[in-house]
Amino acid sequence: MKSSDYKVNIVIEAQSVILDQAKYIAGRGNPQNARNWRNRFFRELNEIGSFPYKFPVHYDRFDRPTKYRKVTIQNYIVYYHVDDHSLTVTVTVIEPGEMQTETK
């Protein structure tokens, strides 16, 4: 990690999504694939800290004071926000991509 990188925190609920998917993969007889998938996912999440503003702000129907950003990682939608004071990126939600619905 470079000194200019932001620290990436992942809330427990978001971590659970990753771990549950890894358990599912392992339960299908692929424990090594599960470990590889989990490690790659966490590595990609941590890479957000290098360029936290790279991904667009997610606008929804709620007027939130915190600007959430959205990125797709391995067919999962990841929402996070950036705190410049603490140099922290907080991943708050991870959900399967097919759960997304368009709202206008």
Buried (B, 14 or more C-beta within 10 A) or exposed (E): EEEEBBEBBBEEEBBEBBBEBBEEBBEEEBEEEBEEBBEEBBEBBBBBBBEBEEBEEBEEEEEEEEEBBBBEBEEBBBBBBBBEEEBBBBBBBBEEEEEEEEEE
